[in-house]
Amino acid sequence: EVLLDAICQATGVPEQFNGWPTGSRAIEIWDNRLPSYFFVIFGRPQRNSVCECERGNEPSISQALHLMNSPESFQKIRHRDGRAAGLASEKLSDEQVINELFLATLSRVATDGERKLLLAAFRESSGNRREAVEDILWTLLNTKEFLYNH
């Protein structure tokens, strides 16, 4: 639940849970019958007992593939009201956009090496700034650092 909330916060796009108000956080959802593939593959327990041992903590290929390829992730990253679209349309320098994305995902600014690499990505984006911002956001959401922090 925490990871889904972190993805929503980083992308600026809330999750919509059936029967719950828009903007409800995954951690607030007490109903274990809510159909959510994300909850299933990330080991949310059925809450049949009070033991924390019911929760699965082992990483899996399904989890990695879901984060990298799920339509839900792409929709959040590419949402017209999301963080990527907003940053791409603002009159910020590429360096400022990179730092904003790092702060939103990793809670730190980019190192000099990271900034250099990502500035090159902006230059190679063929003038499509929004696509470059979306690609960088997708990359940061799939880093070990993001997953470890959240």
Phi, psi and omega in degrees: 000321181296319180297317179297318177297322179294320177296317179298317180294317181294323181274342183077017182236115181289155175278145176251112178261134180302126178084003180240149180297148176302137181094356176296139180272150181301325181294339180276345186282107182273339185284111182281357179267359180297123182287111179212114179299323179302314180298320182295308186286339178264013168079026176295127183288160176283351179062046176275344177219170180271359182284130177294343181293349179289337182279135176271129182245000183280131177291153181220164176298321179301320179295313181298315180295323179296315180296322183279330192232000186288142176300327180297317179296314180297322179296320179293316181295321185264006183300138184295337178255011184277177182299316182299313180297319180296313180294323180295328183270345179285158180271060177253153175290161178301322179296319178295320178298316179300314180296321177298318179295319178295317179296321181289331184255315187248359179060034176204164175275162180291146173288169179301318180295317179296316181299317180299314180297317183283330174296325175295323178297321176297316181296327182272003186278007178057034176082357179267087185297318182298318179296321178296317179296317178298318179297318179294318178298315178302316180299314181294324178293339182257012177279154175299324181298316178297313181295321180292319181293332187239000000 
